[in-house]
């Protein structure tokens, strides 16, 4: 029996759970039973115990909890994505107002001064819009992708919940 337990232990450490389970199933000893339970725990990534009928409600509860988390995060990320779009619109509005303001306060007297003024205003407006567009666009993309990813997680949990409730 000790040789079998030692062999099972080495198989467990090598993560060869099926072979270890086969050895332990033939041993009538409390240690073997403990190790079998531990193997079932380690080898079951979804925390599903197929032999227990009481595990279904806890799986369903966990799935519902995760679904609430996914839905909450998804809403937060969509709000942040909308704020990013608002940032871009603010940039366009602020740049447009700045250009109009500069044109009303234009004191250029010669044609050269007027040309230099227009170039300066154009460069400033271009830089301003670029800053708002790049920063807002980047954050919009990140937040929209995170919202989408949380939606995918939500649907995966729905699928798990459906599967568990059918059993």
C-alpha positions, 0 to 999 in steps of 0.5 A, spaced: 500 500 500 505 504 501 508 503 494 502 505 491 501 511 495 508 513 493 507 512 486 500 516 486 503 521 490 509 522 484 503 522 479 499 527 482 506 532 483 507 530 475 499 532 474 497 526 471 491 525 475 487 520 471 493 515 473 493 517 480 486 516 481 486 509 478 491 507 483 488 511 489 481 508 487 484 501 488 486 503 495 481 502 501 485 507 506 483 514 509 489 517 506 487 515 499 480 518 499 483 524 502 488 524 496 482 522 491 478 528 493 484 533 492 485 530 485 478 532 484 479 539 486 485 540 482 483 537 476 476 540 475 478 548 473 470 550 473 469 548 480 464 543 478 463 536 482 460 531 478 458 527 484 454 532 488 447 534 486 448 540 491 454 543 487 449 546 482 446 552 486 453 554 488 455 554 481 449 558 479 450 563 484 457 564 482 455 565 475 450 570 477 455 574 481 460 574 475 455 576 471 453 582 475 460 584 475 461 583 468 455 587 466 457 593 471 464 593 468 461 593 461 456 599 463 462 603 466 467 602 460 461 604 455 460 610 460 468 612 459 468 610 452 462 616 451 466 620 455 472 619 451 468 621 445 465 627 449 473 629 450 474 629 442 468 633 441 470 638 446 477 639 443 473 640 436 469 645 440 475 649 443 479 649 437 474 652 433 472 657 438 480 659 439 480 660 432 474 664 431 477 668 437 484 669 434 481 671 428 476 677 431 483 679 435 487 679 429 491 686 428 495 684 422 496 690 418 500 687 412 499 682 408 505 678 410 503 679 418 496 676 415 499 670 412 504 669 418 497 669 423 493 665 418 499 660 418 500 660 426 492 659 427 492 653 422 498 650 426 495 651 433 488 649 431 492 642 427 496 641 434 490 642 438 485 637 434 491 632 434 492 632 441 484 631 443 483 626 437 489 622 439 488 622 446 480 621 446 481 616 440 486 612 444 481 612 450 475 610 446 478 604 443 481 602 450 474 603 453 470 600 448 474 594 447 474 593 455 466 594 454 466 589 449 470 584 452 466 584 459 460 583 454 463 576 452 464 574 459 457 576 461 455 571 455 459 566 457 457 566 464 450 566 461 452 559 457 455 556 464 448 558 467 444 555 462 448 548 462 448 548 470 440 549 470 439 544 465 443 538 469 
